[in-house]
Amino acid sequence: MYLLQLRHKDRYTGRTSRMAGMNRVKKEKKFGLEEHRDLLCKNCKNRITSPGETVTVDGEHLHTFTNPEGVTYRIGCYVSAVGCIISGLPNLEDSWFNGFCWDFALCSSCLTHLGWYYLGEGESFFGLILDRLTTKRYHHIRR
């Protein structure tokens, strides 16, 4: 199995992802939040991402898709998922987002399949299966 840790650089081009100029993947801005929630792997509680990493793809953050085997997934889109590793080679076949190839996104701690990493022309994001994530709430104290 081919595993690769993804941080902020695009693993195919080696360039840091740019949010400016993206037309299909858009970072959502949320202001004034006092309460924060980390998104964790439901299996092992490894921190995966946070709501601050939310993006919209084709105008929506949440998407529901059914794969060729008939399994339906409800996914949320995130610009980064530091708790995921990418597995496999880029695949355009059966992509739910036209023009994006995909790889599997696995929990970096327990290797549970948490979703997919999508890469398009100058754009990338994670589509994470919401049923495989849980939240941890904490309060941010502003000073």
N, CA, C and O atoms as a MOPAC input file, in Angstrom:
PM7 MOZYME 1SCF
protein

 N      0.84600 1    -1.17000 1     0.00000 1
 C      0.00000 1     0.00000 1     0.00000 1
 C      0.89400 1     1.23600 1     0.00000 1
 O      1.89500 1     1.27600 1     0.71500 1
 N      0.54700 1     2.22700 1    -0.78200 1
 C      1.28500 1     3.47700 1    -0.90300 1
 C      0.65300 1     4.49400 1     0.02500 1
 O     -0.51500 1     4.84000 1    -0.15400 1
 N      1.39000 1     4.98500 1     1.01400 1
 C      0.87800 1     5.96600 1     1.95800 1
 C      1.74600 1     7.21100 1     1.91200 1
 O      2.96800 1     7.11300 1     1.79600 1
 N      1.12600 1     8.38400 1     2.00100 1
 C      1.86200 1     9.62900 1     1.97100 1
 C      1.18400 1    10.62200 1     2.88400 1
 O     -0.02800 1    10.82600 1     2.80200 1
 N      1.96700 1    11.24700 1     3.76200 1
 C      1.43200 1    12.27600 1     4.64500 1
 C      1.28500 1    13.56600 1     3.86000 1
 O      2.24700 1    14.00100 1     3.22700 1
 N      0.11800 1    14.19500 1     3.87500 1
 C     -0.11100 1    15.44300 1     3.17900 1
 C     -0.22300 1    16.55400 1     4.19500 1
 O     -1.01400 1    16.45000 1     5.13300 1
 N      0.52200 1    17.58200 1     4.04100 1
 C      0.42300 1    18.75700 1     4.90100 1
 C     -0.15500 1    19.89600 1     4.07800 1
 O     -1.35300 1    19.91300 1     3.79600 1
 N      0.67600 1    20.83300 1     3.69600 1
 C      0.17800 1    21.99000 1     2.96600 1
 C      0.62900 1    22.02500 1     1.51200 1
 O      0.11500 1    22.82600 1     0.73100 1
 N      1.57600 1    21.17800 1     1.13300 1
 C      2.04100 1    21.18800 1    -0.24300 1
 C      1.28700 1    20.15600 1    -1.06900 1
 O      0.96000 1    19.06900 1    -0.59100 1
 N      1.02100 1    20.51800 1    -2.31300 1
 C      0.39500 1    19.59500 1    -3.24000 1
 C      1.39900 1    18.48800 1    -3.53400 1
 O      2.52100 1    18.77000 1    -3.95400 1
 N      1.01900 1    17.25700 1    -3.32200 1
 C      1.97100 1    16.15900 1    -3.44800 1
 C      2.37500 1    15.86900 1    -4.88000 1
 O      3.35900 1    15.16500 1    -5.10400 1
 N      1.65100 1    16.38700 1    -5.84900 1
 C      1.96900 1    16.11800 1    -7.23700 1
 C      2.85600 1    17.19900 1    -7.84100 1
 O      3.72800 1    16.90500 1    -8.65900 1
 N      2.63700 1    18.44100 1    -7.44400 1
 C      3.41900 1    19.53600 1    -8.01600 1
 C      4.46400 1    20.05900 1    -7.05800 1
 O      5.40800 1    20.72200 1    -7.48800 1
 N      4.32500 1    19.77800 1    -5.75400 1
 C      5.24600 1    20.28900 1    -4.75800 1
 C      4.98500 1    21.73700 1    -4.38800 1
 O      5.71300 1    22.31600 1    -3.58200 1
 N      3.95000 1    22.32400 1    -4.97200 1
 C      3.62400 1    23.72400 1    -4.68300 1
 C      2.60600 1    23.80700 1    -3.56000 1
 O      1.76600 1    22.92300 1    -3.39300 1
 N      2.69600 1    24.87900 1    -2.79800 1
 C      1.71500 1    25.13400 1    -1.75600 1
 C      0.39500 1    25.50500 1    -2.42600 1
 O      0.37200 1    26.28100 1    -3.38100 1
 N     -0.71400 1    24.93900 1    -1.91500 1
 C     -2.02100 1    25.22700 1    -2.49400 1
 C     -2.35500 1    26.70400 1    -2.32500 1
 O     -2.09200 1    27.29500 1    -1.27700 1
 N     -2.93400 1    27.29100 1    -3.36000 1
 C     -3.37200 1    28.67600 1    -3.30300 1
 C     -4.88800 1    28.69600 1    -3.24600 1
 O     -5.55600 1    28.00500 1    -4.01500 1
 N     -5.42800 1    29.49300 1    -2.32800 1
 C     -6.88000 1    29.61500 1    -2.24900 1
 C     -7.37700 1    30.70400 1    -3.19600 1
 O     -8.48500 1    30.60100 1    -3.72100 1
 N     -6.58200 1    31.73900 1    -3.42000 1
 C     -7.01600 1    32.82900 1    -4.29300 1
 C     -7.13200 1    32.32100 1    -5.72000 1
 O     -6.26900 1    31.58300 1    -6.19600 1
 N     -8.18800 1    32.71200 1    -6.39300 1
 C     -8.35300 1    32.36800 1    -7.79300 1
 C     -9.03400 1    31.03400 1    -8.03600 1
 O     -9.29200 1    30.68500 1    -9.18800 1
 N     -9.33000 1    30.28600 1    -6.99800 1
 C    -10.01600 1    29.01200 1    -7.19800 1
 C    -11.45600 1    29.30500 1    -7.56400 1
 O    -12.08400 1    30.18700 1    -6.97900 1
 N    -11.97400 1    28.57600 1    -8.52000 1
 C    -13.33200 1    28.86200 1    -8.93400 1
 C    -14.34400 1    27.83500 1    -8.44500 1
 O    -15.52200 1    28.16800 1    -8.31700 1
 N    -13.93800 1    26.61300 1    -8.17000 1
 C    -14.89500 1    25.60400 1    -7.71800 1
 C    -14.75200 1    25.30200 1    -6.23800 1
 O    -15.71900 1    24.88600 1    -5.60000 1
 N    -13.56200 1    25.50300 1    -5.67700 1
 C    -13.31000 1    25.22400 1    -4.26700 1
 C    -13.12300 1    26.55700 1    -3.57400 1
 O    -12.16900 1    27.27600 1    -3.87000 1
 N    -14.01700 1    26.90300 1    -2.65600 1
 C    -13.96300 1    28.20200 1    -2.00000 1
 C    -13.93000 1    28.03700 1    -0.48500 1
 O    -14.74200 1    27.31700 1     0.09600 1
 N    -12.97000 1    28.72300 1     0.14400 1
 C    -12.83100 1    28.71000 1     1.60000 1
 C    -13.97000 1    29.51100 1     2.20200 1
 O    -14.24900 1    30.62700 1     1.76500 1
 N    -14.63000 1    28.94200 1     3.20900 1
 C    -15.68800 1    29.65600 1     3.90400 1
 C    -15.08200 1    30.44500 1     5.04500 1
 O    -14.18000 1    29.96400 1     5.73200 1
 N    -15.57300 1    31.64900 1     5.24600 1
 C    -15.08600 1    32.48500 1     6.33500 1
 C    -16.14100 1    32.54400 1     7.41900 1
 O    -17.31100 1    32.81900 1     7.15500 1
 N    -15.70800 1    32.27900 1     8.65000 1
 C    -16.60500 1    32.34100 1     9.79700 1
 C    -15.95800 1    33.26000 1    10.81100 1
 O    -14.79200 1    33.08300 1    11.16000 1
 N    -16.70800 1    34.23900 1    11.28400 1
 C    -16.16200 1    35.23300 1    12.18800 1
 C    -16.85300 1    35.16800 1    13.54000 1
 O    -18.01600 1    34.77500 1    13.63300 1
 N    -16.13300 1    35.55400 1    14.58700 1
 C    -16.71400 1    35.69300 1    15.91600 1
 C    -17.03000 1    34.39900 1    16.63100 1
 O    -17.82400 1    34.41100 1    17.57100 1
 N    -16.44600 1    33.28500 1    16.23100 1
 C    -16.72800 1    32.03300 1    16.89800 1
 C    -15.95700 1    31.95800 1    18.20800 1
 O    -14.73400 1    32.09400 1    18.22000 1
 N    -16.65100 1    31.74600 1    19.28200 1
 C    -16.02200 1    31.56100 1    20.58700 1
 C    -15.82800 1    30.08000 1    20.87600 1
 O    -14.86800 1    29.68500 1    21.53700 1
 N    -16.75500 1    29.26400 1    20.37000 1
 C    -16.70000 1    27.83300 1    20.61900 1
 C    -16.10100 1    27.15000 1    19.38800 1
 O    -16.47200 1    27.45700 1    18.25500 1
 N    -15.18600 1    26.23600 1    19.61800 1
 C    -14.52800 1    25.53400 1    18.53200 1
 C    -14.78600 1    24.04200 1    18.67000 1
 O    -14.97600 1    23.52800 1    19.77300 1
 N    -14.79100 1    23.36800 1    17.55100 1
 C    -14.98200 1    21.92000 1    17.55000 1
 C    -13.95500 1    21.29000 1    16.62600 1
 O    -13.95000 1    21.56300 1    15.42500 1
 N    -13.09700 1    20.46200 1    17.16700 1
 C    -12.20800 1    19.67800 1    16.32400 1
 C    -12.98500 1    18.49600 1    15.79000 1
 O    -13.85300 1    17.96100 1    16.47900 1
 N    -12.68700 1    18.08400 1    14.57900 1
 C    -13.27700 1    16.87800 1    14.01400 1
 C    -12.27600 1    15.75400 1    14.19000 1
 O    -11.12600 1    15.86500 1    13.76700 1
 N    -12.71700 1    14.66600 1    14.81900 1
 C    -11.87100 1    13.54500 1    15.18100 1
 C    -12.31700 1    12.28000 1    14.46700 1
 O    -13.48300 1    12.14200 1    14.09800 1
 N    -11.37600 1    11.35700 1    14.27400 1
 C    -11.72100 1    10.03000 1    13.77700 1
 C    -12.61100 1     9.36700 1    14.82300 1
 O    -12.24900 1     9.31700 1    15.99900 1
 N    -13.75100 1     8.86600 1    14.41500 1
 C    -14.67800 1     8.23100 1    15.35900 1
 C    -14.08100 1     6.96200 1    15.95800 1
 O    -14.41000 1     6.59700 1    17.08700 1
 N    -13.21500 1     6.29000 1    15.21800 1
 C    -12.63100 1     5.02900 1    15.66500 1
 C    -11.58000 1     5.22100 1    16.75700 1
 O    -11.61500 1     4.52000 1    17.76900 1
 N    -10.62800 1     6.17200 1    16.57000 1
 C     -9.49400 1     6.28400 1    17.50500 1
 C     -9.35500 1     7.65000 1    18.15600 1
 O     -8.47300 1     7.83900 1    18.99400 1
 N    -10.21200 1     8.61600 1    17.79000 1
 C    -10.21600 1     9.98300 1    18.33800 1
 C     -9.00700 1    10.82300 1    17.91400 1
 O     -8.70500 1    11.82600 1    18.56000 1
 N     -8.31600 1    10.43600 1    16.84700 1
 C     -7.23500 1    11.23600 1    16.28600 1
 C     -7.83100 1    12.51600 1    15.69800 1
 O     -8.86700 1    12.45900 1    15.03600 1
 N     -7.18700 1    13.68300 1    15.93100 1
 C     -7.66800 1    14.93800 1    15.36100 1
 C     -7.45500 1    14.90800 1    13.85400 1
 O     -6.34300 1    14.66800 1    13.38300 1
 N     -8.53100 1    15.15500 1    13.09400 1
 C     -8.48600 1    15.10200 1    11.63600 1
 C     -8.46100 1    16.50100 1    11.02700 1
 O     -7.58300 1    16.80300 1    10.22000 1
 N     -9.39900 1    17.34800 1    11.39600 1
 C     -9.48800 1    18.71000 1    10.85600 1
 C    -10.35300 1    19.54100 1    11.78900 1
 O    -10.67400 1    19.10900 1    12.89600 1
 N    -10.72400 1    20.71800 1    11.34700 1
 C    -11.59400 1    21.58800 1    12.14700 1
 C    -12.57500 1    22.29800 1    11.22200 1
 O    -12.34100 1    22.37800 1    10.01600 1
 N    -13.67100 1    22.81400 1    11.77500 1
 C    -14.63900 1    23.53300 1    10.94200 1
 C    -14.03900 1    24.75200 1    10.23900 1
 O    -14.57000 1    25.19400 1     9.22000 1
 N    -12.94300 1    25.30000 1    10.76600 1
 C    -12.27100 1    26.41400 1    10.10900 1
 C    -11.66100 1    26.04900 1     8.77400 1
 O    -11.28900 1    26.93500 1     8.00500 1
 N    -11.54800 1    24.75700 1     8.47800 1
 C    -10.99000 1    24.26900 1     7.21700 1
 C    -12.07400 1    23.95600 1     6.18800 1
 O    -11.78500 1    23.40600 1     5.12500 1
 N    -13.31300 1    24.30300 1     6.50000 1
 C    -14.45000 1    24.04600 1     5.61500 1
 C    -14.30700 1    24.79900 1     4.29700 1
 O    -13.91000 1    25.96300 1     4.27600 1
 N    -14.63200 1    24.12800 1     3.20500 1
 C    -14.69500 1    24.76300 1     1.88500 1
 C    -15.99400 1    24.35900 1     1.20200 1
 O    -16.62400 1    23.36300 1     1.55900 1
 N    -16.37100 1    25.14800 1     0.22300 1
 C    -17.49300 1    24.76100 1    -0.63200 1
 C    -16.92800 1    24.30700 1    -1.96900 1
 O    -15.97700 1    24.89100 1    -2.48800 1
 N    -17.51600 1    23.27700 1    -2.50800 1
 C    -17.14400 1    22.75700 1    -3.82300 1
 C    -18.41700 1    22.70900 1    -4.64900 1
 O    -19.42100 1    22.13600 1    -4.22700 1
 N    -18.37100 1    23.30700 1    -5.81500 1
 C    -19.55900 1    23.42700 1    -6.66100 1
 C    -20.72100 1    24.04300 1    -5.87900 1
 O    -21.87500 1    23.65000 1    -6.04400 1
 N    -20.39200 1    25.01900 1    -5.02100 1
 C    -21.40900 1    25.78400 1    -4.30100 1
 C    -21.90700 1    25.17600 1    -3.00100 1
 O    -22.74400 1    25.78500 1    -2.33500 1
 N    -21.42800 1    24.00500 1    -2.61400 1
 C    -21.91700 1    23.33700 1    -1.40100 1
 C    -20.76500 1    22.78900 1    -0.57300 1
 O    -19.74400 1    22.37100 1    -1.11800 1
 N    -20.93200 1    22.79300 1     0.75200 1
 C    -19.97500 1    22.13600 1     1.64300 1
 C    -20.33200 1    20.65900 1     1.80200 1
 O    -19.44800 1    19.80300 1     1.80900 1
 N    -21.61200 1    20.36200 1     1.92800 1
 C    -22.09000 1    18.99300 1     2.12900 1
 C    -22.57500 1    18.39700 1     0.81300 1
 O    -23.25200 1    19.06000 1     0.02700 1
 N    -22.21800 1    17.13700 1     0.58600 1
 C    -22.62900 1    16.42500 1    -0.62500 1
 C    -23.02800 1    15.00100 1    -0.23800 1
 O    -22.47100 1    14.43400 1     0.70200 1
 N    -23.97800 1    14.42900 1    -0.95100 1
 C    -24.36300 1    13.03200 1    -0.77800 1
 C    -24.19600 1    12.32900 1    -2.12000 1
 O    -24.73300 1    12.76600 1    -3.13800 1
 N    -23.43600 1    11.22300 1    -2.10100 1
 C    -23.14200 1    10.47900 1    -3.32600 1
 C    -23.30900 1     8.99200 1    -3.07200 1
 O    -23.17900 1     8.52700 1    -1.93900 1
 N    -23.59600 1     8.25000 1    -4.13100 1
 C    -23.66600 1     6.78900 1    -4.07200 1
 C    -22.60500 1     6.23600 1    -5.01400 1
 O    -22.53600 1     6.62500 1    -6.18000 1
 N    -21.77800 1     5.32600 1    -4.50200 1
 C    -20.70800 1     4.75700 1    -5.33600 1
 C    -21.27100 1     3.65100 1    -6.23700 1
 O    -22.42900 1     3.26400 1    -6.08300 1
 N    -20.46700 1     3.14100 1    -7.17100 1
 C    -20.95400 1     2.11500 1    -8.11200 1
 C    -21.44000 1     0.83200 1    -7.42300 1
 O    -22.22100 1     0.08300 1    -8.00900 1
 N    -20.99000 1     0.56900 1    -6.18900 1
 C    -21.44900 1    -0.62100 1    -5.44700 1
 C    -22.76100 1    -0.37600 1    -4.70800 1
 O    -23.28700 1    -1.28400 1    -4.06400 1
 N    -23.29800 1     0.85200 1    -4.79500 1
 C    -24.56900 1     1.16500 1    -4.16300 1
 C    -24.46200 1     1.69900 1    -2.74600 1
 O    -25.48500 1     1.84500 1    -2.07800 1
 N    -23.26000 1     1.99800 1    -2.26200 1
 C    -23.07300 1     2.54900 1    -0.91700 1
 C    -23.18400 1     4.07100 1    -0.99700 1
 O    -22.49900 1     4.70900 1    -1.79600 1
 N    -24.05200 1     4.64400 1    -0.16200 1
 C    -24.26000 1     6.08900 1    -0.14700 1
 C    -23.42700 1     6.71200 1     0.96500 1
 O    -23.38600 1     6.21000 1     2.08800 1
 N    -22.76200 1     7.82200 1     0.62800 1
 C    -21.92400 1     8.55700 1     1.57200 1
 C    -22.38600 1    10.00200 1     1.64900 1
 O    -22.74300 1    10.60400 1     0.63600 1
 N    -22.37900 1    10.55600 1     2.85800 1
 C    -22.59700 1    11.98800 1     3.06800 1
 C    -21.24200 1    12.54700 1     3.46500 1
 O    -20.68000 1    12.16900 1     4.49300 1
 N    -20.71600 1    13.45700 1     2.63700 1
 C    -19.37600 1    13.97700 1     2.89000 1
 C    -19.40700 1    15.49100 1     3.09600 1
 O    -20.29200 1    16.19000 1     2.60300 1
 N    -18.42000 1    15.96700 1     3.83600 1
 C    -18.15900 1    17.38900 1     3.99500 1
 C    -16.82200 1    17.68800 1     3.34500 1
 O    -15.93100 1    16.83900 1     3.34500 1
 N    -16.66900 1    18.89000 1     2.78800 1
 C    -15.44500 1    19.26200 1     2.07700 1
 C    -14.57900 1    20.17500 1     2.94000 1
 O    -15.06600 1    21.12600 1     3.55200 1
 N    -13.27900 1    19.86100 1     2.97500 1
 C    -12.31300 1    20.58800 1     3.80400 1
 C    -11.05100 1    20.84100 1     3.00300 1
 O    -10.60700 1    19.98000 1     2.24400 1
 N    -10.47000 1    22.02800 1     3.17100 1
 C     -9.26200 1    22.38200 1     2.43100 1
 C     -8.05400 1    21.60800 1     2.94500 1
 O     -7.11400 1    21.37600 1     2.18500 1
 N     -8.05300 1    21.20800 1     4.20300 1
 C     -6.95600 1    20.39200 1     4.72500 1
 C     -7.48700 1    19.43200 1     5.77400 1
 O     -8.52900 1    19.66100 1     6.38800 1
 N     -6.75100 1    18.36300 1     5.96000 1
 C     -7.08400 1    17.35500 1     6.96700 1
 C     -5.74900 1    16.80600 1     7.47100 1
 O     -5.26500 1    15.78400 1     6.98300 1
 N     -5.16100 1    17.49000 1     8.44900 1
 C     -3.81600 1    17.14600 1     8.91800 1
 C     -3.75800 1    15.76400 1     9.55800 1
 O     -2.67400 1    15.19200 1     9.67900 1
 N     -4.88900 1    15.21900 1     9.96700 1
 C     -4.92700 1    13.89300 1    10.56800 1
 C     -5.13700 1    12.76900 1     9.56600 1
 O     -5.35400 1    11.62100 1     9.95300 1
 N     -5.07200 1    13.09500 1     8.28000 1
 C     -5.24700 1    12.08700 1     7.22700 1
 C     -3.93800 1    11.83300 1     6.50000 1
 O     -3.08300 1    12.71200 1     6.39500 1
 N     -3.80200 1    10.62700 1     6.00500 1
 C     -2.76300 1    10.28900 1     5.04000 1
 C     -3.46900 1     9.87700 1     3.75800 1
 O     -4.61700 1     9.43300 1     3.77500 1
 N     -2.76200 1    10.03300 1     2.65300 1
 C     -3.31800 1     9.72900 1     1.33800 1
 C     -2.80100 1     8.37400 1     0.89900 1
 O     -1.61200 1     8.08600 1     1.03300 1
 N     -3.69500 1     7.53400 1     0.37300 1
 C     -3.32200 1     6.18400 1    -0.04200 1
 C     -3.76200 1     5.94500 1    -1.47300 1
 O     -4.88600 1     6.27500 1    -1.85200 1
 N     -2.87100 1     5.37000 1    -2.26300 1
 C     -3.21700 1     5.00900 1    -3.62700 1
 C     -2.62900 1     5.96800 1    -4.63900 1
 O     -1.86400 1     6.87300 1    -4.30600 1
 N     -3.00700 1     5.74500 1    -5.86900 1
 C     -2.58700 1     6.60100 1    -6.97300 1
 C     -3.80200 1     7.38500 1    -7.45400 1
 O     -4.92900 1     6.90400 1    -7.33900 1
 N     -3.58900 1     8.58900 1    -7.99200 1
 C     -4.71900 1     9.40100 1    -8.46700 1
 C     -5.58400 1     8.63600 1    -9.46200 1
 O     -5.07200 1     7.95600 1   -10.35100 1
 N     -6.89800 1     8.75500 1    -9.30300 1
 C     -7.84900 1     8.01100 1   -10.11800 1
 C     -8.94200 1     8.96600 1   -10.59700 1
 O     -9.57900 1     9.63400 1    -9.78200 1
 N     -9.16200 1     9.03500 1   -11.89500 1
 C    -10.24900 1     9.85400 1   -12.45500 1
 C    -11.54200 1     9.06100 1   -12.62200 1
 O    -12.61200 1     9.63900 1   -12.80600 1
 N    -11.43700 1     7.74400 1   -12.55700 1
 C    -12.59000 1     6.87800 1   -12.77900 1
 C    -13.61900 1     7.04400 1   -11.66000 1
 O    -13.26300 1     7.03200 1   -10.48200 1
 N    -14.87300 1     7.19600 1   -12.02000 1
 C    -15.98900 1     7.29800 1   -11.07500 1
 C    -15.83700 1     8.45200 1   -10.08700 1
 O    -16.33600 1     8.36400 1    -8.96500 1
 N    -15.15800 1     9.53100 1   -10.47700 1
 C    -15.02100 1    10.69000 1    -9.58800 1
 C    -16.36600 1    11.38800 1    -9.43400 1
 O    -17.10300 1    11.56000 1   -10.40600 1
 N    -16.67500 1    11.78100 1    -8.21900 1
 C    -17.92200 1    12.49400 1    -7.94700 1
 C    -17.82500 1    13.96500 1    -8.30800 1
 O    -18.84100 1    14.65800 1    -8.36200 1
 N    -16.61700 1    14.45000 1    -8.55500 1
 C    -16.41100 1    15.84400 1    -8.92200 1
 C    -15.68800 1    15.88100 1   -10.26200 1
 O    -14.50900 1    15.53700 1   -10.34700 1
 N    -16.39300 1    16.29900 1   -11.30600 1
 C    -15.82700 1    16.33700 1   -12.66400 1
 C    -14.53200 1    17.14200 1   -12.67700 1
 O    -14.45600 1    18.23300 1   -12.11300 1
 N    -13.51500 1    16.58100 1   -13.33200 1
 C    -12.23500 1    17.25000 1   -13.44800 1
 C    -11.30500 1    17.04200 1   -12.26700 1
 O    -10.18600 1    17.55600 1   -12.27000 1
 N    -11.74000 1    16.30400 1   -11.26000 1
 C    -10.91500 1    16.01300 1   -10.08600 1
 C    -10.59200 1    14.52700 1   -10.04400 1
 O    -11.48000 1    13.68800 1   -10.19600 1
 N     -9.32200 1    14.20500 1    -9.83700 1
 C     -8.96700 1    12.81300 1    -9.56900 1
 C     -9.00100 1    12.62300 1    -8.05100 1
 O     -8.96700 1    13.59900 1    -7.30200 1
 N     -9.06800 1    11.38700 1    -7.60300 1
 C     -9.20000 1    11.11800 1    -6.17800 1
 C     -8.23300 1    10.03700 1    -5.71900 1
 O     -7.79300 1     9.18900 1    -6.49500 1
 N     -7.92200 1    10.09800 1    -4.44100 1
 C     -7.17200 1     9.08000 1    -3.70700 1
 C     -7.94300 1     8.83500 1    -2.42000 1
 O     -8.78900 1     9.64400 1    -2.03700 1
 N     -7.66100 1     7.73800 1    -1.75900 1
 C     -8.27800 1     7.47600 1    -0.46100 1
 C     -7.63000 1     8.33700 1     0.61200 1
 O     -6.41700 1     8.54900 1     0.59100 1
 N     -8.43000 1     8.83600 1     1.55300 1
 C     -7.93300 1     9.56100 1     2.73100 1
 C     -8.17600 1     8.65700 1     3.94300 1
 O     -9.31300 1     8.28700 1     4.23700 1
 N     -7.09500 1     8.30900 1     4.63600 1
 C     -7.15100 1     7.40800 1     5.78300 1
 C     -6.73700 1     8.14900 1     7.04700 1
 O     -5.95200 1     9.09600 1     6.98700 1
 N     -7.26000 1     7.72300 1     8.18300 1
 C     -6.81400 1     8.26200 1     9.46100 1
 C     -5.33100 1     7.92800 1     9.62300 1
 O     -4.93300 1     6.78100 1     9.42300 1
 N     -4.51400 1     8.91300 1     9.97900 1
 C     -3.07600 1     8.69000 1    10.11500 1
 C     -2.73100 1     7.85000 1    11.34000 1
 O     -1.60100 1     7.37600 1    11.46300 1
 N     -3.68000 1     7.66000 1    12.23900 1
 C     -3.42600 1     6.87300 1    13.44500 1
 C     -3.87200 1     5.41600 1    13.30400 1
 O     -3.09500 1     4.49800 1    13.56300 1
 N     -5.13100 1     5.20700 1    12.89200 1
 C     -5.67300 1     3.83600 1    12.85600 1
 C     -5.92200 1     3.30400 1    11.44700 1
 O     -6.31800 1     2.15000 1    11.28600 1
 N     -5.69400 1     4.13800 1    10.41400 1
 C     -5.85600 1     3.78200 1     8.99900 1
 C     -7.30000 1     3.50400 1     8.58100 1
 O     -7.53000 1     2.86000 1     7.55800 1
 N     -8.27300 1     3.98200 1     9.35800 1
 C     -9.67500 1     3.89200 1     8.94900 1
 C     -9.89600 1     4.76200 1     7.71500 1
 O     -9.38800 1     5.88000 1     7.63900 1
 N    -10.65900 1     4.24100 1     6.74700 1
 C    -10.99800 1     5.02800 1     5.55800 1
 C    -11.94800 1     6.14800 1     5.98000 1
 O    -13.07400 1     5.88700 1     6.40300 1
 N    -11.48400 1     7.40600 1     5.86200 1
 C    -12.29300 1     8.55300 1     6.27800 1
 C    -12.87400 1     9.33500 1     5.10700 1
 O    -13.72600 1    10.20000 1     5.30800 1
 N    -12.43000 1     9.04400 1     3.88900 1
 C    -12.94500 1     9.77200 1     2.73400 1
 C    -11.95900 1     9.75300 1     1.59700 1
 O    -11.28400 1     8.75200 1     1.35700 1
 N    -11.87800 1    10.89200 1     0.88200 1
 C    -11.08100 1    10.97500 1    -0.32500 1
 C    -10.37400 1    12.32200 1    -0.39100 1
 O    -10.85300 1    13.32700 1     0.13400 1
 N     -9.22500 1    12.31200 1    -1.04900 1
 C     -8.51000 1    13.54700 1    -1.36200 1
 C     -8.71000 1    13.79500 1    -2.84900 1
 O     -8.42700 1    12.92300 1    -3.67000 1
 N     -9.19900 1    14.98400 1    -3.19900 1
 C     -9.48300 1    15.33800 1    -4.58500 1
 C     -8.48000 1    16.36700 1    -5.08000 1
 O     -8.17200 1    17.33700 1    -4.38900 1
 N     -7.97900 1    16.14200 1    -6.28300 1
 C     -7.01900 1    17.04900 1    -6.89300 1
 C     -7.48200 1    17.38500 1    -8.29900 1
 O     -7.69700 1    16.49700 1    -9.12400 1
 N     -7.63400 1    18.68600 1    -8.56500 1
 C     -8.00700 1    19.16500 1    -9.89200 1
 C     -6.97000 1    20.15300 1   -10.37400 1
 O     -5.91000 1    20.29000 1    -9.76300 1
 N     -7.25800 1    20.83400 1   -11.44600 1
 C     -6.34700 1    21.81800 1   -12.02700 1
 C     -6.16400 1    22.99000 1   -11.06700 1
 O     -6.98500 1    23.90800 1   -11.04000 1
 N     -5.08800 1    22.96000 1   -10.27900 1
 C     -4.79000 1    24.04200 1    -9.34000 1
 C     -5.66000 1    24.06000 1    -8.09200 1
 O     -5.59300 1    25.01800 1    -7.32300 1
 N     -6.46300 1    23.04600 1    -7.86800 1
 C     -7.36900 1    22.99400 1    -6.72900 1
 C     -7.28800 1    21.62800 1    -6.06600 1
 O     -7.07400 1    20.61600 1    -6.73500 1
 N     -7.45900 1    21.60200 1    -4.75700 1
 C     -7.50800 1    20.31800 1    -4.05000 1
 C     -8.33800 1    20.47600 1    -2.78500 1
 O     -8.46700 1    21.57700 1    -2.24900 1
 N     -8.90000 1    19.37000 1    -2.31200 1
 C     -9.68500 1    19.37400 1    -1.08100 1
 C     -9.89200 1    17.94000 1    -0.62400 1
 O     -9.65000 1    16.99300 1    -1.37300 1
 N    -10.34300 1    17.79500 1     0.61100 1
 C    -10.70700 1    16.50300 1     1.16900 1
 C    -12.22200 1    16.40900 1     1.23100 1
 O    -12.88500 1    17.35300 1     1.66000 1
 N    -12.77500 1    15.28000 1     0.81000 1
 C    -14.18200 1    14.95800 1     1.00500 1
 C    -14.23800 1    13.90100 1     2.09900 1
 O    -13.92300 1    12.73600 1     1.85500 1
 N    -14.63700 1    14.30100 1     3.30900 1
 C    -14.60200 1    13.39600 1     4.46300 1
 C    -15.98700 1    12.85700 1     4.78100 1
 O    -16.96800 1    13.60000 1     4.77700 1
 N    -16.06100 1    11.56700 1     5.05700 1
 C    -17.32000 1    10.88300 1     5.36900 1
 C    -17.74900 1    11.29100 1     6.77100 1
 O    -17.08000 1    10.95400 1     7.74800 1
 N    -18.85100 1    12.00800 1     6.87500 1
 C    -19.25700 1    12.59700 1     8.15000 1
 C    -19.61200 1    11.55600 1     9.20400 1
 O    -19.41500 1    11.79700 1    10.39500 1
 N    -20.13100 1    10.40700 1     8.78900 1
 C    -20.47300 1     9.35000 1     9.75000 1
 C    -19.24000 1     8.73100 1    10.39600 1
 O    -19.36200 1     8.02000 1    11.39400 1
 N    -18.06300 1     8.98600 1     9.85000 1
 C    -16.83100 1     8.40400 1    10.39400 1
 C    -16.04000 1     9.40400 1    11.23100 1
 O    -14.90700 1     9.14000 1    11.63300 1
 N    -16.66100 1    10.56400 1    11.48600 1
 C    -16.03700 1    11.60600 1    12.30200 1
 C    -16.89700 1    11.89500 1    13.52000 1
 O    -18.10800 1    11.67700 1    13.50600 1
 N    -16.25900 1    12.38600 1    14.56800 1
 C    -16.96200 1    12.86300 1    15.74400 1
 C    -16.34800 1    14.20300 1    16.11800 1
 O    -15.34500 1    14.60300 1    15.52800 1
 N    -16.93100 1    14.90700 1    17.08700 1
 C    -16.42700 1    16.22900 1    17.44000 1
 C    -15.92800 1    16.26800 1    18.87200 1
 O    -16.35000 1    15.49500 1    19.73100 1
 N    -15.01700 1    17.19500 1    19.09200 1
 C    -14.55400 1    17.51600 1    20.43600 1
 C    -14.72100 1    19.02200 1    20.56600 1
 O    -14.15300 1    19.78500 1    19.78500 1
 N    -15.49500 1    19.44600 1    21.54700 1
 C    -15.78500 1    20.85800 1    21.71500 1
 C    -14.87000 1    21.45600 1    22.77700 1
 O    -14.59600 1    20.83700 1    23.80600 1
 N    -14.40800 1    22.66500 1    22.50600 1
 C    -13.65800 1    23.42300 1    23.49200 1
 C    -13.94800 1    24.89900 1    23.25900 1
 O    -14.40100 1    25.29100 1    22.18300 1
 N    -13.68300 1    25.70800 1    24.27000 1
 C    -13.95000 1    27.13800 1    24.19100 1
 C    -12.64900 1    27.91700 1    24.06800 1
 O    -11.67700 1    27.65400 1    24.77600 1
 N    -12.65200 1    28.86800 1    23.16600 1
 C    -11.49900 1    29.71800 1    22.95400 1
 C    -11.69100 1    30.97700 1    23.79200 1
 O    -12.72800 1    31.63200 1    23.69700 1
 N    -10.71400 1    31.31500 1    24.60100 1
 C    -10.78200 1    32.51000 1    25.44100 1
 C    -10.04900 1    33.62600 1    24.70500 1
 O     -8.84700 1    33.53600 1    24.45300 1
 N    -10.79100 1    34.67900 1    24.36600 1
 C    -10.18700 1    35.81200 1    23.67800 1
 C     -9.54700 1    36.74900 1    24.70100 1
 O    -10.13300 1    37.03500 1    25.74600 1
 N     -8.35300 1    37.21700 1    24.39400 1
 C     -7.64700 1    38.13100 1    25.30600 1
 C     -7.41400 1    39.45200 1    24.63900 1
 O     -6.83400 1    40.35500 1    25.24200 1

